Amino acid sequence: MKKSTLLWALVLSLPMSILAQQKSIKALVGGTLIDGFGSDPIKNSVIIIEGERIKEVGTVETLPVPEGAEIISTEGMSVLPGLWDMHVHTMINGHANYTYWDKTYPPLFEDVIMPSSAHQLLMAGVTSARDLGAPLKESISVRDRINKGEIPGATLYVSGPFIQHKPYPGTEDFRWGVNSPEDGKRKIKKLADAGVDVIKLIDHDQMTMEELSAVVDEAHKYNLKVVAHGHRPEEIRRGLEVGVDCFEHTGLSSAPKYPDDVMEMIKERTAQMNKGPLFWCPTVEGLYNYEYTRDNPEKLDNDSWHLGLPDSVITDIKNSFKHPDRLPYFQLTPSRRPTLQTKIQQLLDAGVVLLVGTDSGIPMKFHSQSTWNELDVWVNEFGIDPMYAIRAATYWPSLWTGVADEVGTITPGKYADIIAVDGDVLRYISLLQDVDMVIKHGKQYK
């Protein structure tokens, strides 16, 4: 009797099980698909999502929608892979006084500040981000909680603490100094054992070459790529010599361009096909738009950056830039701004592959706004092709990170990290300031 009852229960549950399977299938129908590979967009596209992954991609003429699927209309929309931001700082969120922030908010990093930053990125259409420079335990915790689905946020690839010659006073929890080659190796091993995804170097022109080589070689031994600042010419020269994998920022302060010898080294590196592309993350938007933000502070009132933050923290951040014209961080920026396009063009002419990254979290730069602003400056101010810019925020970051088999393009078998905006994003890149749809790993967040 008990066996019979159990059998009937199983039989009766079958239709519900089938229905549940059908409900896990989504179909995005009608939009113009920019798949991330750079070819012509696909009109009237159909994307079938099953569970977390993309099952099929086609058009309304070639790909029927499965019966029972949840149909999401993307008519009139541009559909593209979820964006990447390859240079974010989740431990900060626009506050203008680093010294004060670093003393006041570390107790809130793990449970408030960093989760808030990751959630803001996601709602801005950034489904993946490289988080560079933060306390180790907190970085791993937030990344893993996002990956487990415990909190919403962009998928994070974390470096943990900066590696440099000597940490600035009061920053020792997220900046680790190196005082010998052996010490450098120990620090890298500690990060590798903790499970970081990448190593972040800063001020490495102040290290000895032996220390720098030890850090980079040890990182590569653990299959960890090394990201290095390019603020100063010697940082670039030494970074190229020891084989760092990506440079950050245009750098060189108000100098009009990169020195000739540095450019010759860059060209020599890009010519070495066996080493793959030389990647660079220029992070220009925060500098380029400072004067506009200073003179039009109304944009700072956009409350998208409030998401996940207590009122007290929001008020504190607002008060920190009450006088945007007085911030020490930006006083030289008007002299730096005219040099940015020249430096980016030098890199492009030398064959460097640019990656979209923003330095998101620096004063007056919020995770909810920075990425689209970077793309807008590239396209509308510097004249970079929109498709190049989109690939620099989708395909190339996934390839650099080593996860191109899983994300970065809209391809069958990959995770369904997909965004959509109403209109033609290749003509109007600024449409990304208000992403209409965000799907990450098959789950619709917006």
C-alpha positions as CSV (number, residue, x, y, z in Angstrom):
1,M,0.0,0.0,0.0
2,K,2.8,2.4,0.9
3,K,4.6,1.5,-2.3
4,S,1.5,2.1,-4.4
5,T,0.9,5.5,-2.7
6,L,4.5,6.5,-3.4
7,L,4.2,5.4,-7.0
8,W,1.1,7.5,-7.6
9,A,2.7,10.5,-5.9
10,L,5.6,10.2,-8.3
11,V,3.3,9.9,-11.3
12,L,1.2,12.9,-10.3
13,S,4.3,15.0,-9.7
14,L,5.6,14.4,-13.3
15,P,3.5,17.2,-15.0
16,M,4.6,19.7,-12.3
17,S,8.2,18.6,-12.8
18,I,7.9,19.1,-16.6
19,L,6.2,22.5,-16.0
20,A,9.0,23.5,-13.7
21,Q,11.6,22.6,-16.4
22,Q,9.7,24.6,-19.0
23,K,9.5,27.6,-16.7
24,S,13.3,27.6,-16.4
25,I,13.5,28.3,-20.1
26,K,13.6,31.9,-21.2
27,A,13.4,33.3,-24.8
28,L,14.7,36.8,-25.6
29,V,12.9,37.6,-28.8
30,G,13.2,40.3,-31.4
31,G,16.2,42.4,-30.5
32,T,19.3,43.3,-32.4
33,L,22.1,41.1,-31.0
34,I,25.6,42.3,-30.6
35,D,27.2,39.0,-29.6
36,G,30.7,40.3,-28.6
37,F,32.7,38.8,-31.5
38,G,32.6,42.1,-33.5
39,S,30.7,40.9,-36.6
40,D,27.5,42.6,-37.9
41,P,24.7,42.6,-35.4
42,I,22.0,40.0,-35.8
43,K,18.6,41.5,-36.4
44,N,15.4,40.0,-35.0
45,S,17.4,37.7,-32.8
46,V,16.2,34.9,-30.6
47,I,18.2,33.7,-27.5
48,I,17.1,30.6,-25.7
49,I,18.2,30.4,-22.1
50,E,17.9,27.2,-20.1
51,G,18.7,27.5,-16.4
52,E,22.0,29.5,-16.1
53,R,23.2,29.0,-19.6
54,I,22.5,30.0,-23.2
55,K,21.1,27.0,-25.1
56,E,20.6,28.4,-28.6
57,V,21.0,31.6,-30.6
58,G,19.3,32.4,-33.8
59,T,16.6,34.6,-35.4
60,V,12.8,34.6,-35.4
61,E,13.0,33.0,-38.9
62,T,15.4,30.2,-37.9
63,L,14.9,29.4,-34.3
64,P,11.5,28.5,-32.9
65,V,10.7,29.3,-29.3
66,P,10.2,26.2,-27.1
67,E,6.7,25.6,-26.0
68,G,6.1,26.8,-22.5
69,A,9.2,29.1,-22.4
70,E,9.0,32.5,-20.7
71,I,9.1,35.0,-23.6
72,I,10.8,38.3,-23.0
73,S,10.4,40.7,-25.8
74,T,13.5,42.6,-26.8
75,E,11.9,44.3,-29.8
76,G,13.5,47.7,-30.5
77,M,16.4,46.9,-28.2
78,S,20.1,46.2,-28.5
79,V,21.0,43.0,-26.8
80,L,24.7,42.4,-25.8
81,P,26.8,40.5,-23.3
82,G,26.9,41.7,-19.8
83,L,29.6,44.4,-19.4
84,W,32.9,44.0,-17.6
85,D,34.6,46.7,-15.7
86,M,38.3,45.7,-15.4
87,H,39.3,48.3,-12.7
88,V,36.9,48.8,-9.8
89,H,37.5,49.4,-6.1
90,T,34.5,47.9,-4.2
91,M,35.9,49.0,-0.8
92,I,35.3,52.7,-1.7
93,N,32.4,54.5,-3.2
94,G,33.0,58.1,-4.2
95,H,34.1,59.5,-0.9
96,A,36.6,62.3,-1.4
97,N,38.8,61.8,1.7
98,Y,40.7,58.5,1.5
99,T,42.5,58.9,4.8
100,Y,39.2,59.4,6.7
101,W,37.5,56.6,4.8
102,D,40.3,54.1,5.5
103,K,40.1,54.9,9.2
104,T,36.3,54.9,9.5
105,Y,34.7,52.3,7.3
106,P,36.8,49.0,7.4
107,P,34.3,47.4,9.9
108,L,31.6,47.9,7.2
109,F,33.6,46.7,4.2
110,E,32.5,43.0,4.2
111,D,28.8,43.3,5.0
112,V,27.9,46.7,3.7
113,I,30.3,48.7,1.5
114,M,31.7,46.0,-0.8
115,P,28.3,44.2,-1.3
116,S,26.7,47.5,-2.1
117,S,29.4,48.3,-4.7
118,A,29.0,44.9,-6.4
119,H,25.2,45.2,-6.4
120,Q,25.4,48.7,-8.0
121,L,27.7,47.4,-10.7
122,L,25.2,44.6,-11.5
123,M,22.3,47.0,-11.8
124,A,24.3,49.2,-14.1
125,G,24.7,46.2,-16.5
126,V,28.2,45.2,-15.3
127,T,27.9,41.5,-14.7
128,S,31.7,40.9,-14.2
129,A,34.4,43.1,-12.7
130,R,38.0,43.0,-11.7
131,D,38.3,44.3,-8.1
132,L,41.8,45.7,-7.5
133,G,43.0,46.4,-4.0
134,A,41.1,45.6,-0.9
135,P,41.6,43.6,2.4
136,L,42.1,39.9,1.6
137,K,39.5,38.3,3.9
138,E,36.7,40.7,2.8
139,S,37.5,40.4,-0.9
140,I,37.3,36.6,-0.8
141,S,34.2,36.6,1.3
142,V,32.2,39.0,-0.9
143,R,33.3,37.3,-4.1
144,D,32.3,33.9,-2.8
145,R,29.0,35.0,-1.4
146,I,28.1,36.4,-4.8
147,N,29.2,33.2,-6.5
148,K,27.0,31.2,-4.2
149,G,24.0,33.4,-4.9
150,E,23.8,34.6,-1.3
151,I,24.0,38.3,-2.3
152,P,23.4,40.0,-5.7
153,G,26.3,41.5,-7.5
154,A,28.7,41.4,-10.4
155,T,30.9,38.3,-10.6
156,L,34.1,39.6,-9.0
157,Y,37.7,38.6,-9.8
158,V,39.7,39.9,-6.9
159,S,43.3,40.8,-6.2
160,G,43.1,41.3,-2.4
161,P,45.8,43.7,-1.2
162,F,48.0,45.8,-3.5
163,I,51.6,44.7,-3.6
164,Q,54.1,47.5,-3.4
165,H,57.5,48.5,-1.9
166,K,56.0,50.1,1.2
167,P,52.4,50.7,2.2
168,Y,51.2,54.1,3.0
169,P,50.6,54.7,6.7
170,G,47.2,53.4,7.8
171,T,46.7,51.2,4.8
172,E,48.6,48.1,5.8
173,D,45.5,45.9,5.8
174,F,45.0,46.3,2.0
175,R,48.5,47.3,0.9
176,W,51.3,44.8,1.5
177,G,54.9,45.9,1.3
178,V,57.8,43.8,-0.1
179,N,61.2,44.2,1.4
180,S,63.2,41.4,-0.3
181,P,62.7,38.8,-3.2
182,E,62.0,36.1,-0.6
183,D,59.4,38.4,1.1
184,G,57.8,39.0,-2.2
185,K,57.5,35.3,-2.9
186,R,55.9,34.7,0.5
187,K,53.3,37.5,0.0
188,I,52.3,36.1,-3.4
189,K,52.1,32.5,-2.0
190,K,49.9,33.8,0.8
191,L,47.6,35.4,-1.8
192,A,47.6,32.4,-4.0
193,D,46.8,30.1,-1.1
194,A,43.9,32.3,-0.1
195,G,42.5,32.0,-3.6
196,V,42.8,35.4,-5.2
197,D,42.2,35.7,-9.0
198,V,44.9,38.2,-9.9
199,I,47.9,40.2,-8.5
200,K,47.9,44.0,-8.3
201,L,51.2,45.9,-8.4
202,I,51.6,49.6,-7.6
203,D,54.7,51.8,-7.2
204,H,56.8,48.9,-8.4
205,D,59.4,51.3,-9.7
206,Q,60.4,51.7,-6.1
207,M,61.1,48.0,-5.7
208,T,64.4,46.5,-6.7
209,M,64.4,44.6,-10.0
210,E,65.1,41.4,-8.0
211,E,62.0,42.0,-5.8
212,L,59.8,42.8,-8.8
213,S,61.0,39.8,-10.8
214,A,60.4,37.5,-7.8
215,V,56.8,38.8,-7.4
216,V,55.9,38.4,-11.1
217,D,57.6,35.1,-11.5
218,E,56.0,33.7,-8.3
219,A,52.6,34.9,-9.5
220,H,53.0,33.3,-12.8
221,K,54.1,30.1,-11.1
222,Y,50.6,30.0,-9.5
223,N,48.9,30.9,-12.8
224,L,48.0,34.3,-11.5
225,K,48.2,37.2,-13.9
226,V,49.8,40.5,-12.8
227,V,48.2,43.9,-13.2
228,A,50.6,46.8,-12.8
229,H,50.2,50.6,-12.6
230,G,51.5,52.6,-15.5
231,H,51.5,56.0,-13.7
232,R,55.2,56.6,-14.3
233,P,57.5,55.8,-17.2
234,E,59.8,53.5,-15.1
235,E,56.7,51.5,-13.9
236,I,56.0,50.8,-17.6
237,R,59.6,50.0,-18.5
238,R,60.1,47.7,-15.5
239,G,56.7,46.1,-16.0
240,L,57.5,45.3,-19.6
241,E,60.9,43.9,-18.7
242,V,59.5,41.4,-16.1
243,G,56.4,40.5,-18.1
244,V,53.4,41.9,-16.3
245,D,50.1,41.0,-18.0
246,C,48.2,44.3,-18.0
247,F,48.9,48.0,-17.4
248,E,46.5,50.3,-15.6
249,H,45.8,54.1,-16.2
250,T,47.2,56.4,-18.9
251,G,49.4,57.9,-16.3
252,L,52.4,60.2,-16.7
253,S,50.5,63.1,-15.0
254,S,50.4,66.2,-17.2
255,A,53.2,65.1,-19.5
256,P,51.9,65.4,-23.1
257,K,52.7,61.8,-24.2
258,Y,54.6,58.7,-23.5
259,P,58.4,59.0,-24.0
260,D,59.8,57.6,-27.2
261,D,61.8,54.8,-25.5
262,V,58.7,53.6,-23.7
263,M,56.7,53.5,-27.0
264,E,59.5,51.5,-28.6
265,M,59.4,49.0,-25.8
266,I,55.6,48.8,-26.1
267,K,55.8,48.2,-29.9
268,E,58.5,45.6,-29.4
269,R,56.2,43.8,-27.0
270,T,53.1,43.9,-29.2
271,A,55.2,42.5,-32.1
272,Q,55.8,39.3,-30.1
273,M,52.9,37.2,-31.3
274,N,53.9,34.3,-29.2
275,K,53.1,36.3,-26.0
276,G,49.6,37.3,-27.2
277,P,48.2,40.8,-27.0
278,L,49.5,43.5,-24.7
279,F,46.5,44.7,-22.6
280,W,46.0,48.1,-21.1
281,C,43.2,49.5,-19.0
282,P,43.4,53.3,-19.4
283,T,40.7,54.5,-16.9
284,V,40.3,58.0,-18.4
285,E,36.7,58.9,-17.6
286,G,37.2,60.1,-14.0
287,L,39.8,62.5,-15.1
288,Y,38.2,63.5,-18.4
289,N,34.8,64.4,-16.8
290,Y,36.0,66.0,-13.6
291,E,35.6,69.6,-14.8
292,Y,32.2,68.9,-16.1
293,T,31.2,67.2,-12.8
294,R,32.7,70.1,-10.9
295,D,30.7,72.7,-12.8
296,N,27.5,70.6,-13.0
297,P,27.3,68.9,-9.6
298,E,23.6,68.1,-10.1
299,K,24.7,64.8,-11.6
300,L,26.1,63.8,-8.2
301,D,22.5,63.8,-6.9
302,N,21.6,60.8,-9.0
303,D,20.6,58.3,-6.2
304,S,21.6,55.1,-8.1
305,W,24.8,55.1,-6.0
306,H,22.7,55.0,-2.8
307,L,21.7,51.3,-3.3
308,G,22.7,49.2,-0.3
309,L,24.2,52.0,1.7
310,P,22.8,53.3,5.0
311,D,21.6,56.9,5.1
312,S,24.5,57.8,7.4
313,V,27.1,56.6,4.9
314,I,25.3,58.3,2.0
315,T,25.3,61.6,3.9
316,D,29.0,61.2,4.8
317,I,29.9,60.6,1.1
318,K,27.8,63.6,0.0
319,N,29.4,65.9,2.6
320,S,32.9,64.8,1.4
321,F,32.5,66.5,-2.0
322,K,30.3,69.4,-0.9
323,H,32.9,71.6,-2.7
324,P,34.0,69.7,-5.8
325,D,36.3,72.5,-6.9
326,R,38.4,72.2,-3.8
327,L,39.3,68.5,-3.9
328,P,43.1,68.0,-3.8
329,Y,42.7,64.7,-5.7
330,F,41.7,66.7,-8.9
331,Q,43.7,69.9,-8.8
332,L,46.1,68.9,-11.6
333,T,43.4,67.2,-13.6
334,P,42.7,70.2,-15.9
335,S,46.3,69.9,-17.0
336,R,46.1,66.2,-17.4
337,R,42.8,66.1,-19.3
338,P,44.2,67.3,-22.7
339,T,46.8,64.6,-22.7
340,L,44.5,61.6,-22.4
341,Q,43.4,61.2,-26.0
342,T,47.0,61.5,-27.2
343,K,48.2,58.8,-24.9
344,I,45.3,56.5,-25.8
345,Q,46.0,57.0,-29.5
346,Q,49.6,56.2,-28.9
347,L,48.7,52.9,-27.3
348,L,46.2,52.1,-30.1
349,D,48.8,52.9,-32.8
350,A,51.3,50.7,-31.1
351,G,48.9,47.7,-31.3
352,V,47.9,47.6,-27.6
353,V,44.5,46.0,-26.8
354,L,42.5,48.4,-24.6
355,L,40.2,47.1,-21.8
356,V,37.3,49.1,-20.3
357,G,38.0,49.9,-16.7
358,T,37.1,53.0,-14.7
359,D,38.8,53.2,-11.3
360,S,35.3,53.2,-10.0
361,G,35.0,54.2,-6.4
362,I,37.5,57.1,-6.6
363,P,36.2,60.6,-5.5
364,M,32.8,61.4,-7.1
365,K,32.9,58.2,-9.2
366,F,30.2,55.7,-8.4
367,H,29.9,52.1,-9.4
368,S,26.4,52.7,-10.7
369,Q,27.7,55.3,-13.3
370,S,31.4,54.9,-14.1
371,T,31.3,52.1,-16.7
372,W,28.9,53.7,-19.2
373,N,30.7,57.1,-18.8
374,E,34.0,55.4,-19.7
375,L,32.5,54.0,-22.9
376,D,30.9,57.3,-23.7
377,V,34.2,59.1,-23.5
378,W,35.9,56.5,-25.6
379,V,33.3,56.7,-28.4
380,N,32.0,60.3,-28.3
381,E,35.1,62.2,-27.2
382,F,38.0,60.1,-28.5
383,G,36.3,58.7,-31.7
384,I,36.9,55.0,-30.8
385,D,34.7,52.7,-32.8
386,P,31.6,51.6,-30.7
387,M,32.1,48.0,-31.6
388,Y,35.7,48.1,-30.4
389,A,34.6,49.7,-27.2
390,I,31.9,47.1,-26.6
391,R,34.4,44.3,-27.2
392,A,36.8,46.0,-24.8
393,A,34.0,45.6,-22.2
394,T,32.9,42.1,-23.1
395,Y,35.0,39.7,-25.2
396,W,38.5,40.9,-24.4
397,P,38.1,41.1,-20.6
398,S,36.8,37.5,-20.5
399,L,39.7,36.4,-22.6
400,W,42.3,38.1,-20.4
401,T,40.7,36.7,-17.3
402,G,40.8,33.2,-18.7
403,V,37.0,32.6,-18.6
404,A,36.1,33.2,-22.3
405,D,34.8,29.6,-22.5
406,E,32.2,30.6,-19.9
407,V,31.2,34.3,-20.4
408,G,32.0,37.4,-22.5
409,T,30.0,36.6,-25.6
410,I,26.5,35.5,-26.3
411,T,27.2,31.9,-27.4
412,P,25.5,28.6,-26.8
413,G,26.9,26.8,-23.7
414,K,28.1,30.0,-22.0
415,Y,26.5,31.6,-18.9
416,A,23.6,33.8,-19.7
417,D,25.1,37.1,-18.8
418,I,23.1,39.4,-21.0
419,I,22.0,43.0,-21.0
420,A,19.6,45.0,-23.2
421,V,18.9,48.7,-23.8
422,D,16.1,50.3,-25.7
423,G,17.5,51.6,-28.9
424,D,20.7,51.3,-31.1
425,V,23.6,51.2,-28.7
426,L,26.1,51.3,-31.6
427,R,24.8,54.7,-32.6
428,Y,24.0,56.0,-29.1
429,I,26.5,54.4,-26.6
430,S,25.1,56.6,-23.8
431,L,22.0,54.4,-23.8
432,L,24.1,52.3,-21.4
433,Q,23.5,54.9,-18.7
434,D,20.1,53.3,-18.1
435,V,20.3,49.6,-18.9
436,D,16.7,48.2,-19.3
437,M,17.4,44.5,-18.7
438,V,20.1,42.7,-16.8
439,I,20.3,38.9,-16.8
440,K,23.2,37.2,-14.9
441,H,23.6,33.4,-15.0
442,G,20.1,33.1,-16.3
443,K,18.5,35.1,-13.5
444,Q,16.8,38.4,-14.4
445,Y,17.7,41.2,-12.0
446,K,16.3,44.1,-13.9
